[in-house]
Amino acid sequence: MMHRRRVLVLFAAAAARMCGAPPAAHAQPSAEQVLSDMHLSAGDRQRVLSGEFVTADVPSVSERDLSFAIAFLVKTSPDALGKQVMSGNLVTADAQVQTWGELKGPGSVADFARLKITSDEARALSAAKAGDALNLSAGEIAAFSGAGDRPDAILEALRKMLLARYQAYRASGLAGIAAYDRGSGRTTDHAADLRKASEASAGLKKYLPAFQAVLLGYPKATAPQMRENFFWVKSIIEGKTTYILTHLMATPDGAAYALARRQYYASTNYNGEQSTAGFLPAPDATVVVLASHAFTDQVAGFGGSMKRSIGSSVMARKMKEIFEAGRKKVTS
């Protein structure tokens, strides 16, 4: 766990001023210091500052966890980059995204007006059952079954299901995330994995208590100057249609930015994800240091350690592609 603590302690120290931690005890480090304290070699530090992507290992927090850390440079200011991320402008940097929308306030079915499904997608939902193929609660499975085989009724059930999950999370945070029904009395508690990811770093607790409190205690907990946005996304991942609900939280302070992205629902392929990032000022640029945890039942059980290692490497490569596309979009 030492490497993960170092990575997130550095992120915490870099953003401590943003969340009200005492500045006298821990001054904001330079990007060079952060990269050095991540135990990157001099060559790797120079690669980051030269525009390359450099990854590091992050220990898993559960048997379902695919985790990694990454550092890279973006030729814009932390404030400008943070605003681009929070606005949703970079959502389509992921070529897997088919359509998306923003959720505001209490939300309504109308917020999902742009969400459409094909007849094949409707059939897949109408045939939903407990198991690993789809991430649904017992009540959600019953709702899709009750919609019959009419695509319009199934689409309406899908929109209502996503809205209900958004409203439950917005009202109760982690406690509002319904478990996935795996059948035979088994469930997957995605909220528990998100909590473990939020609790993983002693450094985050020490240097960034307000930000960690938000991750653990949302919506009751907040941080100074915190901003948040909610989005829904329809993506095609590994050939499967996936519906995702995302919560973005950020705390800016002058030239720096702290940000967390929490996917509190994903319908298939994986269970959801949480990333924390520091956007640190560099000459005419921003150094991004990010730690990510994506959760999937596919790497649990026998041989899980090897599966997690391979899966984390594959995920890191895929995320590099997405980050590179996003970087080009920001700087074009």
C-alpha positions, 0 to 999 in steps of 0.5 A, a space after each residue: 500500500 505504500 506506493 498508493 499512499 505516496 501517490 495520493 499523499 502527493 495529490 493531497 499535498 498539491 491540492 491542500 490549499 483548495 480544501 482549507 488544509 493549513 497552508 503553513 504545514 504543507 506548501 503546494 509542491 511544484 509539478 517537478 516535486 510531485 513527479 519526483 516524489 511519485 518515485 518516477 525516475 529522472 527520465 520518466 519525469 522528463 518524459 512527462 514534462 515533454 508531453 508523454 504519458 507515464 503510468 504507475 501501479 496502484 494497489 487494488 482496494 478490492 478483488 474487483 479493482 482494476 487500478 493505475 496512476 498516470 501523469 501527463 502534461 496538457 498545454 493549458 492552465 489548470 483552471 481552463 482544463 478544470 472548466 473543460 472537464 466540468 462542463 462535459 466538453 471532453 465527454 466525447 473525447 472517448 470514441 466509445 460514447 454514442 450520446 450523453 446528457 447533463 442532469 440538473 437539480 432533482 432531474 426528470 425523465 425529460 433529461 434523458 430525451 436524447 437517450 434512444 435505444 435500438 430494437 436489439 438493445 430493447 430486447 436485451 433489456 426486456 430479457 434482463 435477469 439476475 446474473 453477471 450480464 447486466 448490473 441491475 437490482 431485483 426491482 429494476 429487473 422486474 420493471 424491465 420484465 413488466 415493460 413487455 416487448 415494446 421498445 417504447 415501453 422499455 426505453 421509458 423503463 430505462 429512462 426511469 431507472 437511470 433517473 431513479 438511480 440519479 435521484 437516490 445517489 443525489 439524495 443519499 450518496 453512497 448509501 443510495 446506490 442499489 446493489 446489483 443482483 447476481 442471482 442465487 442470493 448473491 449481490 455486488 455492492 458497488 457502493 462498498 468498493 467506491 467507499 474503499 477507494 475513497 478511504 484508501 489513502 491515509 495521506 488524503 485523510 491527513 492533507 485533504 480531509 474536506 475533500 475526502 469527507 465529500 467522497 465519503 459523505 456526499 451529499 451532506 459533506 462539502 468542501 470550500 468552493 466545490 463545484 459539481 456536475 452530473 452526466 448520463 452517457 450511452 457508450 459502446 464498450 467491447 461491443 456492448 451497449 453500456 449506460 453510465 451515470 457520472 458525478 464530477 466534483 472539483 475544488 479550484 483555487 487560483 492556479 490549481 485544481 482538485 477533481 474527482 470523477 465517480 461513476 456510481 452506475 454502469 449497466 454492463 462490462 464493469 460496475 463503475 469507476 472512481 478517479 481522483 486527480 490533481 491539476 498542477 501548474 507548470 510553465 504554460 501548461 498543466 501537469 495532471 496526476 490521476 489515480 483510478 479504480 475501475 471495478 468489475 466482477 470479471 477479475 474476482 475469484 480464482 486467479 484474480 491477482 493475475 487478471 487484475 494485473 493484466 486488466 489494469 494494464 489494458 485499462 491504462 492503455 485505453 485511458 491513455 488513448 482517451 486522455 490523448 484525444 481529450 488533450 488534442 481537443 483542449 489544445 486544438 
